[in-house]
Amino acid sequence: MLVTGSNEQLIENTKAALHKAFRMKDLGNLKFFLGMEFSRTARGIVVNQRKYALEILSDLGLGTVKPAWTPLDPNIRLTITELDDLIEEAEDDVVLEDKAQYQRLIGRMLYLTLTRPDIAYSVQTLSQFLQQPKKSHWGTSIRVMRYVKREPTLEILLSNEKSNELTVFCDADWASYPNTKRSVSGFIVKHGNTLVSWMSKKQNVVSKSSAEAGPMQYQKWYGLQHCSRSWVMRYVNQ
């Protein structure tokens, strides 16, 4: 159980009440929780998933493999089997016999994006092929983990600087999904110097141009993130 708050006396009272009701052990300040490591610095609290990332790399047998500089190869074209049959290409790019292995890896990578927004787009792209993963999809997922290997201790800062500034960055990659020609939306939300929310997701409809994909991305963020923004603003006001 994790007990947090801004009032130390209230935290102590809560822990005392829990100790009376249950047999519990106080582990002190937060250091490790659900695969995430926490440490305190002069700038605030930093969070990483170093141990979790290294466990994935070890399970994949990538301990001696050379790290990659980028999560995705910009020249690779990931497609579904239906499109391959239609254009009669990539005959050697066969469907994996054990698709469960691919599905497990993507699931672990999705959890890794809790502190790694730099791989959010890559994992979003690979998660499109869970039903019929191919050899190219598996190879690309391995490349993403080779990229993670280059900097497994990459951290997110929860800044201790007081700020009421809420900053949003959003963009769209026009027609980047070759199977349906849909655009991919992405955004991040910062409260002061703290990154609080991010997402990469395929748009619901096809944009006719890059000029149309951008405004559609903003509308998507405005609609889907209304609850998140309301929560952040209530937090700021407190």
CORMOTA-V454782 format. One line per field, one symbol per residue. ss: DSSP state (@ for helix, = for strand, . for the rest). phi: phi as a letter, one per 20 degrees, with the letter a starting at -180 (. if undefined). burial: + if it has 24 or more other C-alpha atoms within 12 Angstrom, else -. A space follows every 50 residues. Layout:
# CORMOTA-V454782
ss->???
phi->???
burial->???
This chain:
# CORMOTA-V454782
ss->.......@@@@@@@@@@@@@@..........==..=====...=====.@ @@@@@@@@@.....................@@@@@@@.......=...@@ @@@@@@@@@@@@....@@@@@@@@@@@@@....=@@@@@@@@@@@@@@@@ .....====......============....==========..======= ==.......@@@@@@@@@@@@@@@.@@@@@@@@@@@@.
phi->.ddcredfffffffffffffececceenffcbblndddbdcfeqddcbcg fffffffffemdfdfffdecfcffeececeffffffelclfeeefffdff ffffffffffffffccffdfffffffffdffcfdgfffffffffffffff bfegcdedfeffbdeddccbbcefleeffcmeedebbcccdmededbbac bfffceefbffeffgfffffffffdgffffffffffff
burial->--------------+--------------------+++-------+++++ ++++-++--+-+--------++-----++++-------------+----- +++-++-+++++++++++++++++++++++-+++++++++++++++++++ ++++++++-------+-+-++++++++-+--++++++++++--+++++++ +++--++-----++-+++-++-------+--+------
